[in-house]
């Protein structure tokens, strides 16, 4: 038995146990309604109304903030609004935008994309809430670095509202979840899908690397380790260079495929919209495909999970709510733009309601869809996937590191220990089957949401107060663009 098979057989049962615990479901109308998905959906709807559709009315102001109109160089923090957004996007716009959309469509048909769009729009409000809190309750470390995220707003925010013990318990639980979840979502899943695409373009089953996932993983681990050793500033610097390039490359290729099939575009949109309400392929009818779409959207844009608030907490600003505005752009870019490109490419090229997909899913399905129009595209797609995976890994390493710091402190040796563990998980991801990775990744990312959404509900009045104060000062002219 090879190294890859040994690691996979040891890991798969653990992943299955995690998944069964987190994805407890009840049968409703023939569909399995996973309560954790309902928890996220209800939260997104609540914050959309509670904050008076901030996901829509705050959009233009968010663009001005990213552009730097209100940036003051003397504000506390480590990175700019754009760098914080780029780092967070590098964590959300990843292999999931390519692989998970394909998984959703292969199971539930094009209609799953519609519910991903809905989840993306609603999730903008959840993202606004958690990132505002991340900045408000962040802490400055002795070495001058900044730490923030759900662990800190649970601990400090709930103590401020007279729930100190509950806050500490929730923060401890979340820190453990984000550390373990990082190893699945931000490391193993990413390296696994990068490895799959790399093998595809180097000969498939005949490739020299087909049975040497550990070798590809080792190379990935080294290039990841080089960047994450420099902390958030190093990660943000790399992210601001990689994210625009990889997004432009993928979107441009997707638009080329879409334009090559432009006459079929009305049919594709029709399949997406009608399939959302009368789906083909998903058990449980409309409810089944709705749950599938929301689940995959939540995995992709992480709204309500709390993870990206860690990156946003490092921003240079004296107004916590400004980063909430910037953060709401994340689900829009991730789900409404990038995921839509993948969904349309698959629907326009290889999707056939009469011929369900057999034997391929994830990145392989997306690669097949692109290759139907651009035969040589699997090669640049491999580059895109590698960049998506790499950027996600360096961003998520920082998320897990902040959880580690919350538990063990910001000492240099503590950080080095975590980075070594993270790089090891990159190697494991390249040697494990996709099903096991999906079980583990989904379970841990949604386990984080249990505590995070509860904290967001409890701290919602703080966010609305911050928002109303900011709007009032903006309208009165107290807050003005920086010149």
Helices and strands as residue ranges (DSSP letters): H 3-22, E 25-28, E 31-34, H 35-50, H 54-57, H 59-67, H 81-92, H 95-108, H 111-136, E 139-140, E 146-147, H 150-152, I 153-157, H 158-160, H 164-183, I 184-188, H 189-201, G 204-206, H 213-228, H 231-260, G 262-264, H 265-277, H 285-301, H 309-312, H 320-331, I 332-339, H 340-349, H 362-371, H 377-408, H 412-429, H 434-476
